[in-house]
C-alpha cells in the first residue's frame, strides 16, 4: 500500500518517474532476500522494542525486520515522516 501511494504522489508530476521509482524500489527490496543484514539498525529500534533495519532509496526508507535469514518489509515511508510501524 505504501508503495502505491508513493507512486501515485510521484506520478502527479511525472507518470514515468512514478513507474521508474516503483521498479527501482522493488529491485532494492528484492536484494534484501540475500543480504538483509547489510542494512543498518534504525535509531528508533530502542524506542520500538524491536530491531528494525532500513534501506534508503532517495528520500524514502524501507523499514523491515530480519526473521531467520529474510527481511520482512514493514513500511516504505518518506524519510521526513514520523515512524509508525
Secondary structure as GFF3:
##gff-version 3
##sequence-region A 1 85
A	DSSP	alpha_helix	2	13	.	.	.	ID=ss1
A	DSSP	alpha_helix	15	35	.	.	.	ID=ss2
A	DSSP	three_ten_helix	36	38	.	.	.	ID=ss3
A	DSSP	alpha_helix	45	48	.	.	.	ID=ss4
A	DSSP	beta_strand	52	57	.	.	.	ID=ss5
A	DSSP	beta_strand	60	67	.	.	.	ID=ss6
A	DSSP	beta_strand	70	78	.	.	.	ID=ss7
###
